[in-house]
Structure formats: C-alpha cells, structure tokens
Amino acid sequence: MRYILSLDQGTTSSRALLIDHAGQIVAVAQKEFPQLFPRPGWVEHDPEDIWQSQLAVARACLARAPTSLVGNGYSRAPAIAIGITNQRETTVLWDRITGKPVARAIVWQDRRTAERCDQLRREGHEALIQRKTGLVLDAYFSATKLQWLLDHVPGARQRARNGELAFGTVDAWLIWKLTNGRVHATDASNASRTLLFDIHRMAWDEELLDLFDIPASVLPAVVPSCAVLGETDPDLFGAAVPIAGVAGDQQGATFGQACFEHGMVKNTYGTGCFMLMNTGTVPMPSQNKLVATVGWQGPAAAEPTTRTAYCLEASVFMAGAALQWLRDGLKMIASAPEVEPLAASVADSGDVYLVPAFTGLGAPDWDAYARGTLIGLTRGTTRGHIARAALESIALQATDALTAMMGDSSLAIRELRVDGGACGNDLLMQMQADFLGVPVVRPQVTETTALGAAYLAGLATGFWADGAEIASQWALDRRFEPSMSETARRAKVERWREAVARSRAWART
C-alpha cells in the first residue's frame, strides 16, 4: 500500500499529510511561518518562508510513513503522487533565472490596492471584469496586487516585459520550486482567482491583461486540476514524485467534501470563512455580490467527477482570525479552544456584537473600508459575552453568505457540509445551524482541503477509480439540527445587520 502526499499551504502555516487509499490520514506535519504587517491594511509573506516551511513539513511527513511501506525506489518518498492546495489570491513575483522572489508576497487579505479598484470602478470597467472572470472588482484578488508589484519594485515592469520575471499564486510558486524551475504552471481553479482569467474560455484574457497593464510573459501555463503536470526534483525527496493534483484551498475542500452534485454546499472555517456551492458545468452569475469561480478542471476525457465544474462562492475574510484576535490582540484567551467554554459560560451575547471587519468586509458586502466594530457594551458585559459575540460573528457572516447564495441559485439548501479547524467547536456549529435554519453536518475527516488535493492527484494516477469511490469514503461525525425559533432567528440576523451597517466605510471617513 502506498500514499498520496498532500501539501496544504495555508495563510498562517504550511502542512503536509499522507493519505491512504481509504481516505484516512496516516501522518501530518505542520509549521507556522511569520505574518508580516508593514502598514495598516497591508499583509505580506516572505515567499522563501512559504517554500522552506512547506518543504520541511513534506519531508517530516514522509519520514513518519510506516517503514514497511518504504521501498520500490521510494526509500525516502513512499508516495505515488503529490497533490497541492494553497491559499489562493496571494501574489508572488520571482526571478526566472535565480528563482528568488523580487519582493514579499502580497497576501489575499491585503487591502493596499483598494483605491486602484475604486479607480477602475469609476472608469466603468467593473461589468467587463465580472462578465469575464465571474469575480467582483476587489483588492482581494491578484491582478491589482501584481500590478502594484510591477509598479513599485524597482525595475520590475521592464524586467517583466523582458521575460525575466515569473508571477504565480502560491501553487505556481511551489510547483516551480518543487520542479527546480522546470515547470511554471497553475491550475484553472487558481487562475480563476486572479481577475485575469476568462472562466468561459478557460484562458488568460488579453483585454484584462491590457487593463491591468500586465505583460503576458509573466503568466504561468494553466493546466487541469487533475492531471500529471510534472515531477519533483529527485534531490528533494529521494526520488522524482509526480505532481498530479492542484486546486485552490476552497475548491480543494469542496472536492474533498465530495460536493460533486449541483446544489451541494460546503463551508470551511479557517482564517477566513469560505462557502462554495457546486453549480455544475456552467458558471452561475451572481446578483448578490457573490463570485462565480472554477471549481476544478480535469482532462478532456475525464470521468464526470473531474470534468470542469464551476462554483458559486462567498468569501468571509475574518473567521478564525477573529478568535486569533481575542488571543493575540486582547489576550483574553491563551488558545483558540478556550473560546468555547468561555462563550458557553453565558446564555447569550447580551446584545453584544462583534463585526470582525479588520481588513474590510467580504461577501456579500464587499466594503474595503469597513473596520472592526464591537458594539452593545455595558457595565455588565463580561469576557464571556465578548467571546460569544466572536463566535456568533463567524456564524452570522456565514449566514449572510448562504442567504445570498440561495437567492442567486433559487435552490433550497438541504444541508451545509462543514470543515476547517473551527468546525470542531460544537457551540459554533450549533449556532450555525440555528442562524441558518439548515442542518449542519460535520464529517469524520475534517481535513478536507488536503483531502481534496489528494483525491485529485489520486484520480489522475489511478489510485482511486472514480468519484463514486471517493464519495463513498465521506462519513458523518455529527449532525447539528436547528433549534432556534424562526422569530428569534430573524431577530438575531436583523440585529447583526444593524451592527454591520455601523462598521461600513469607517476607514474612508
């Protein structure tokens, strides 16, 4: 028996997991790396930190494989293939000769290009961008970040025009490093997050490149999410290992949750909160400020599960990050798990609301100038009320997202599949079911982001036969049924929307 090695490169840490044929995790390694905040609203990573941490955990994970499975030419790499999943819109620019980054990576949370987006909106480009890319015009996505780097790194624009520089989202950066510069590629799911990719033609768009003043020479090739695209340098793991699956983290989680049917929805509770609905083989335009995105793409002859699928997506910027703020900013808790008993120590939030718009608001509000708001405090407010308000803020943001999604799709959602670190919080999951009025289901394996990348790689290499085999591995851990009355639910959501309104446009005033 052999494994799929899944590389899960996230916003705050790099992880690696070995996954067996039953879809079970047999080894995990994780390493955090520094978050850099040079100015208010700016969020950066050192791309070398990303690479070195990811390489370290991959090697550590492989070293933990049972020795009985080591052999057959893979004495140091008992894996038949590698799948990659990654933080998405984060933008990396590097030298094609040296392989060295020319600047820090600009992270998806970064808001420095909000004014550039405003300018493009005033110039009347928003409709064109949304029609071609399925995305809203926002600093969240990669194009304005890349444009900023080309304009502000000395000599970068001319070097880009000369073909000396390479751009990529984090998957492309890792593929480049894993192959020692032999492969410069991204998959369609990541390409669809750049504002430069026509999701209808499944190709980079010349008109958009001109609009953002980006030379085509910096772009990676776009490859299927489920296909062998190259091999790792043999020196990295003791043998060349095929890289056979790539997907942005949220698309990976959707695949890992086996959301293969039209109308199935998952929500991932990580640093942010990301809800995706499978909309089938055609993009679904949104009337409620959601985005249409490529879910995954297989080769032309792929079986139905891996043929091109599109998703409707709602992105919430601050979910688990709100709990990190309680820990690191307020020093109210020592670790994230402490928030559940603290929140449970009070019966309700005492009309306290936290709107965690620390870097603006994502879907469905899309306000780059919103800022965090803690409202409703009285002399009777305790740490428990604030902790409960923080948990509620995660569930209420997701409620806004699903409400918008149901409005776009005209579908009644039967259940919400959940994953990510915070889904282990039972109180949060019950809040989520109550505020949505929809059952919330948590699988036994919640590492669905990494699992999705592994499934894509395994399908490409014959490790798994088809989507039906993968879907059969999904197993329920717990189901949370709504217990709140419809009247109470509506009142809670309406009060939350009042709090959100108070946070809007704060940084602009």
C-alpha positions in Angstrom: 0.0 0.0 0.0 1.2 3.5 -0.9 0.1 7.0 -0.2 -0.8 10.4 -1.7 1.2 13.2 -0.2 -0.9 16.3 0.1 0.7 19.7 0.5 -1.6 22.2 2.2 -0.1 25.6 2.1 -2.2 28.0 4.2 -2.2 31.6 5.2 -0.6 31.1 8.6 1.1 27.7 8.3 2.3 25.0 5.9 1.1 21.5 6.3 1.7 18.1 4.8 -0.5 15.0 5.1 -0.1 11.4 4.0 -3.4 9.9 2.9 -4.1 6.2 2.3 -6.4 4.5 -0.1 -9.3 4.6 2.4 -9.1 8.4 2.6 -7.6 8.3 6.1 -4.8 10.5 7.3 -1.8 8.4 8.5 0.7 11.2 9.1 0.7 15.0 9.5 3.3 17.7 9.9 2.7 21.4 10.3 4.8 24.5 10.6 3.7 28.1 11.2 5.6 30.9 9.4 5.7 34.7 10.0 2.8 37.0 9.1 4.1 40.5 8.1 2.1 43.7 8.6 4.3 46.6 7.5 1.5 49.1 7.3 -2.2 49.2 8.3 -4.2 47.2 5.8 -1.0 45.5 4.4 -0.4 41.8 4.8 2.7 40.1 3.4 4.6 36.8 3.5 8.2 36.0 2.6 7.9 33.5 -0.3 11.0 31.8 1.0 9.3 31.2 4.3 6.4 29.6 2.5 8.7 27.3 0.5 11.1 26.3 3.3 8.2 25.6 5.7 6.4 23.6 3.1 9.5 21.6 2.2 10.2 20.9 5.8 6.8 19.6 6.6 6.7 17.5 3.4 10.0 15.8 4.4 8.8 15.4 8.0 5.5 13.8 6.9 7.2 11.3 4.6 9.6 10.4 7.4 6.6 9.3 9.5 5.4 6.8 7.0 5.4 3.2 8.3 8.7 1.6 7.4 7.0 -1.4 6.0 5.8 0.7 3.1 9.1 2.2 2.2 10.8 0.7 -0.8 10.4 0.2 -4.5 12.6 3.0 -5.4 10.9 5.4 -3.0 13.1 4.8 0.0 12.6 8.4 1.2 9.3 9.1 -0.5 6.6 6.4 -0.1 4.2 8.4 -2.1 2.9 7.7 -5.6 1.8 11.3 -6.3 1.6 14.8 -4.8 -1.4 17.0 -4.6 -1.1 20.7 -3.8 -3.7 23.0 -2.3 -3.0 26.6 -1.3 -4.0 30.0 -0.1 -5.3 31.4 -3.4 -5.1 35.1 -4.4 -1.8 35.7 -2.6 0.6 37.0 -5.3 4.3 36.0 -5.7 6.7 37.5 -8.2 10.2 36.0 -8.7 13.3 35.9 -11.0 13.2 33.2 -13.6 17.0 32.7 -13.5 17.7 32.7 -9.8 14.3 31.5 -8.6 14.4 34.2 -6.0 11.4 36.4 -5.1 11.9 40.1 -6.1 9.6 41.2 -3.2 7.5 39.9 -0.4 4.3 38.1 -1.4 1.1 40.2 -1.1 -1.4 38.2 0.8 -5.1 37.8 -0.2 -6.1 39.8 2.9 -4.0 42.8 1.8 -6.0 46.0 1.1 -3.4 48.3 -0.3 -4.9 48.3 -3.8 -8.5 49.2 -2.8 -8.1 52.7 -4.3 -6.9 51.2 -7.6 -10.1 49.1 -7.6 -12.1 52.2 -6.9 -10.5 54.0 -9.9 -11.2 51.1 -12.2 -14.8 51.1 -11.0 -15.2 54.8 -11.7 -13.8 54.3 -15.1 -16.6 51.8 -15.8 -14.6 48.5 -16.0 -16.4 46.6 -13.3 -19.1 45.0 -15.5 -16.5 43.8 -18.1 -14.3 42.2 -15.3 -17.3 40.5 -13.7 -18.6 39.2 -17.0 -15.3 37.6 -18.0 -13.9 36.4 -14.6 -17.1 35.9 -12.6 -15.4 37.9 -9.8 -16.2 41.2 -8.2 -13.7 44.0 -8.6 -11.9 44.0 -5.3 -8.4 44.2 -3.8 -8.8 40.6 -2.6 -7.9 39.2 -6.0 -4.5 39.0 -7.6 -4.4 41.4 -10.6 -4.1 44.7 -8.7 -1.6 43.1 -6.4 0.6 42.1 -9.3 0.2 45.5 -10.9 1.3 47.1 -7.7 4.4 44.9 -7.5 5.3 45.7 -11.1 4.8 49.4 -10.5 6.7 49.6 -7.1 9.5 47.1 -7.2 12.4 49.0 -8.9 12.9 47.8 -12.5 10.2 45.1 -12.2 8.0 46.2 -15.0 10.8 46.4 -17.6 12.2 43.1 -16.4 8.7 41.6 -16.7 8.5 42.8 -20.3 11.9 41.3 -21.0 10.6 37.9 -19.8 12.9 37.8 -16.8 10.2 37.6 -14.1 7.5 35.0 -13.3 4.2 35.5 -11.5 2.2 33.0 -9.7 -0.3 32.3 -6.9 1.2 30.1 -4.2 0.6 26.9 -6.1 2.7 28.1 -9.0 5.5 29.2 -6.7 5.6 25.7 -5.0 5.4 23.9 -8.4 8.4 26.0 -9.6 10.4 25.2 -6.5 9.4 21.5 -6.4 10.5 21.1 -10.1 13.6 23.2 -9.8 12.2 25.7 -12.2 11.3 23.2 -14.9 7.5 23.9 -14.6 5.8 27.2 -14.4 2.1 26.4 -14.1 -1.1 26.9 -12.2 -4.4 25.1 -12.4 -7.6 26.5 -13.6 -9.1 27.0 -10.1 -6.2 29.2 -9.0 -6.1 31.1 -12.3 -9.8 31.9 -11.9 -8.9 33.9 -8.7 -6.6 36.4 -10.5 -9.1 38.8 -12.3 -7.0 37.9 -15.4 -8.7 34.6 -16.5 -11.8 34.2 -18.7 -13.7 31.4 -17.0 -15.9 30.9 -20.0 -13.0 30.4 -22.5 -10.7 28.9 -19.7 -7.8 31.1 -20.8 -5.9 34.2 -19.8 -7.6 37.2 -21.3 -5.7 39.8 -23.4 -8.2 42.6 -22.7 -7.8 42.1 -19.0 -4.1 42.0 -19.2 -4.1 45.3 -21.0 -6.5 46.8 -18.5 -4.2 45.9 -15.6 -1.0 46.6 -17.6 0.4 43.1 -17.0 2.8 41.5 -19.6 1.7 38.0 -20.7 5.2 36.8 -20.3 5.0 36.6 -16.5 2.0 34.3 -16.6 2.1 30.6 -15.8 0.6 27.9 -18.1 -2.8 26.8 -17.0 -3.2 23.1 -16.5 -6.0 20.8 -15.4 -6.6 20.4 -11.6 -6.5 16.6 -12.1 -3.6 15.6 -14.3 0.2 14.9 -14.0 1.9 18.2 -14.7 5.5 17.3 -13.8 7.8 15.6 -11.3 9.6 16.8 -8.3 13.3 17.2 -8.4 14.7 13.8 -7.2 17.0 15.5 -4.7 14.1 16.8 -2.7 12.5 13.5 -1.6 14.9 10.8 -2.7 13.0 10.1 -5.9 11.0 12.0 -8.5 7.4 12.1 -7.5 4.6 13.1 -9.9 2.7 16.3 -9.1 -0.8 15.3 -10.2 -3.4 17.4 -8.4 -3.7 21.1 -7.8 -6.6 23.2 -6.5 -7.1 26.4 -4.6 -7.8 25.6 -0.9 -11.5 26.2 -1.0 -12.0 24.3 -4.3 -9.9 21.6 -2.8 -12.2 21.5 0.3 -15.3 21.3 -1.9 -13.8 18.3 -3.8 -12.7 16.7 -0.5 -16.3 17.1 0.8 -17.5 15.1 -2.3 -19.7 18.0 -3.3 -20.0 16.6 -6.8 -23.7 17.3 -7.4 -25.3 20.5 -8.4 -26.5 22.4 -5.3 -24.2 20.8 -2.7 -22.6 23.3 -0.4 -19.7 23.3 1.9 -18.3 25.9 4.3 -14.7 26.0 5.5 -13.9 27.6 8.8 -10.3 28.7 8.7 -8.6 32.1 8.9 -11.5 33.2 6.8 -14.7 31.5 6.0 -15.4 30.2 2.5 -18.7 28.9 1.3 -18.9 27.2 -2.1 -21.8 25.7 -4.0 -21.4 23.3 -6.9 -23.3 24.9 -9.8 -22.5 22.3 -12.4 -20.8 22.7 -15.8 -21.6 26.4 -16.4 -20.8 29.5 -14.3 -23.7 31.0 -12.5 -23.6 34.8 -12.5 -24.4 36.3 -9.1 -27.0 39.1 -8.4 -26.0 39.2 -4.7 -22.3 40.1 -4.9 -21.0 36.6 -4.8 -18.4 35.3 -7.2 -18.5 32.6 -9.9 -15.3 30.6 -9.9 -13.8 27.5 -11.5 -14.2 24.6 -9.0 -11.9 22.2 -10.8 -10.9 21.0 -14.2 -9.9 17.6 -15.4 -8.5 16.4 -18.7 -10.9 16.4 -21.7 -11.5 12.7 -21.3 -12.1 12.8 -17.6 -14.9 11.0 -15.9 -17.8 13.1 -14.7 -16.5 13.9 -11.3 -13.4 15.6 -12.6 -14.8 17.3 -15.7 -14.8 21.1 -15.4 -17.1 22.2 -12.6 -18.0 25.7 -11.5 -18.9 27.0 -8.1 -20.6 30.0 -6.6 -18.5 31.3 -3.7 -18.9 33.6 -0.8 -15.7 34.7 0.9 -15.6 35.9 4.5 -12.3 37.5 5.4 -12.3 37.0 9.2 -13.5 33.8 10.9 -10.8 32.0 12.9 -8.8 35.2 12.7 -11.4 36.8 15.0 -10.5 34.2 17.6 -6.8 34.8 17.0 -7.6 38.5 17.8 -9.1 37.5 21.1 -5.9 35.5 21.8 -3.2 37.8 20.4 -4.8 41.2 20.4 -6.9 41.3 23.6 -5.0 38.5 25.4 -8.5 37.2 26.5 -7.7 33.6 25.9 -4.4 31.6 25.7 -5.5 29.3 22.9 -8.4 29.1 20.5 -10.1 26.1 22.1 -10.6 28.2 25.3 -13.2 30.3 23.5 -15.9 27.6 23.5 -16.3 27.1 27.3 -15.9 30.9 27.8 -18.7 31.6 25.3 -20.8 28.9 26.9 -20.5 30.5 30.3 -23.2 33.0 29.3 -26.7 32.2 27.9 -26.4 34.8 25.1 -24.2 37.6 24.0 -26.1 40.2 26.0 -26.8 42.1 22.8 -23.1 42.5 22.2 -22.0 42.2 18.5 -18.5 41.9 17.1 -18.1 42.7 13.4 -14.6 41.5 12.6 -14.0 43.7 9.6 -10.3 44.1 10.5 -9.4 44.2 6.8 -12.7 45.2 5.4 -15.8 43.1 4.6 -16.1 40.3 2.0 -19.2 38.8 0.6 -21.9 39.9 0.3 -21.0 43.5 1.5 -17.6 43.9 -0.2 -16.5 47.0 1.7 -12.8 47.5 1.7 -13.2 50.5 4.0 -15.2 48.8 6.7 -13.4 48.2 10.0 -13.9 46.1 13.1 -16.7 47.1 15.4 -17.5 45.9 18.9 -20.9 47.3 19.9 -23.5 46.9 22.6 -21.1 47.0 25.6 -22.5 47.8 29.0 -21.1 47.7 32.5 -22.5 44.2 32.7 -20.5 42.9 29.7 -18.1 40.1 30.5 -15.3 38.2 28.7 -17.9 35.5 28.1 -20.2 37.9 26.2 -17.4 39.1 24.0 -16.2 35.5 23.4 -19.8 34.5 22.5 -20.1 37.6 20.2 -16.9 36.5 18.4 -18.3 33.0 17.8 -21.6 34.4 16.7 -19.8 36.7 14.2 -18.4 33.7 12.4 -21.8 32.0 12.1 -23.6 35.2 11.2 -21.2 36.1 8.4 -21.7 32.6 7.0 -25.5 33.1 7.3 -25.2 36.3 5.2 -23.3 34.3 2.7 -25.7 31.4 2.4 -28.7 33.7 2.2 -27.1 35.4 -0.8 -26.2 32.1 -2.3 -29.8 30.8 -2.0 -31.0 34.0 -3.6 -28.7 33.5 -6.6 -29.3 29.8 -7.1 -33.0 29.7 -6.2 -32.2 26.4 -4.5 -33.3 25.4 -1.1 -30.2 24.1 0.7 -30.8 20.7 2.3 -27.7 20.8 4.5 -24.3 22.5 5.0 -21.2 20.4 5.0 -18.5 21.9 7.2 -14.8 21.6 7.6 -11.7 23.5 8.8 -10.2 23.9 12.2 -13.1 25.8 13.8 -15.8 23.3 12.8 -14.6 21.2 15.8 -16.3 23.9 18.0 -19.6 22.3 18.8 -21.1 25.6 20.1 -20.2 27.4 16.9 -21.7 24.6 14.8 -25.0 24.7 16.7 -25.0 28.5 16.3 -24.5 28.0 12.6 -27.4 25.6 12.3 -29.6 27.9 14.4 -28.9 31.1 12.4 -29.2 29.3 9.1 -32.2 27.2 9.9 -30.4 24.4 8.0 -28.8 21.2 9.3 -25.0 21.4 9.6 -23.1 18.2 9.0 -19.5 17.6 10.1 -17.6 14.7 8.5 -15.2 12.4 10.4 -12.3 13.6 8.4 -12.3 17.4 8.5 -9.0 17.9 6.7 -11.0 18.2 3.5 -8.8 20.8 1.9 -5.8 18.5 1.9 -8.1 15.5 1.2 -9.4 17.2 -2.0 -5.9 17.8 -3.3 -5.1 14.2 -2.6 -8.2 12.9 -4.3 -7.4 15.0 -7.4 -3.9 13.6 -7.5 -5.1 10.1 -6.8 -7.7 10.1 -9.6 -5.0 11.4 -12.1 -2.7 8.4 -11.2 -5.3 5.7 -10.8 -5.0 5.5 -7.0 -8.8 5.9 -6.9 -11.0 4.7 -9.7 -13.7 7.4 -9.8 -15.8 9.9 -7.9 -18.2 7.3 -6.7 -15.4 5.6 -4.8 -14.4 8.9 -3.3 -18.0 9.8 -2.3 -18.3 6.5 -0.5 -15.5 7.5 1.8 -17.3 10.5 3.2 -18.6 9.6 6.7 -20.6 11.6 9.2 -19.2 12.6 12.5 -22.1 14.7 13.8 -25.2 16.4 12.6 -26.4 19.7 14.2 -30.1 20.4 13.8 -31.6 23.9 14.1 -33.2 24.6 17.5 -33.9 28.3 17.3 -37.4 29.6 16.5 -37.9 31.3 13.2 -38.8 34.6 15.0 -35.7 34.5 17.2 -33.6 33.7 14.2 -34.9 36.6 12.1 -34.4 39.0 15.0 -30.8 37.9 15.5 -29.9 38.3 11.9 -31.6 41.7 11.7 -29.7 42.9 14.7 -26.5 41.7 13.3 -27.1 43.6 10.0 -27.6 46.7 12.1 -24.1 46.1 13.6 -22.6 45.5 10.2 -24.1 48.8 8.9 -22.3 50.6 11.8 -18.9 49.2 10.6 -19.3 50.3 6.9 -16.9 52.8 5.3 -15.2 53.6 8.6 -11.7 53.9 7.1 -12.9 56.3 4.5 -14.3 58.9 7.0 
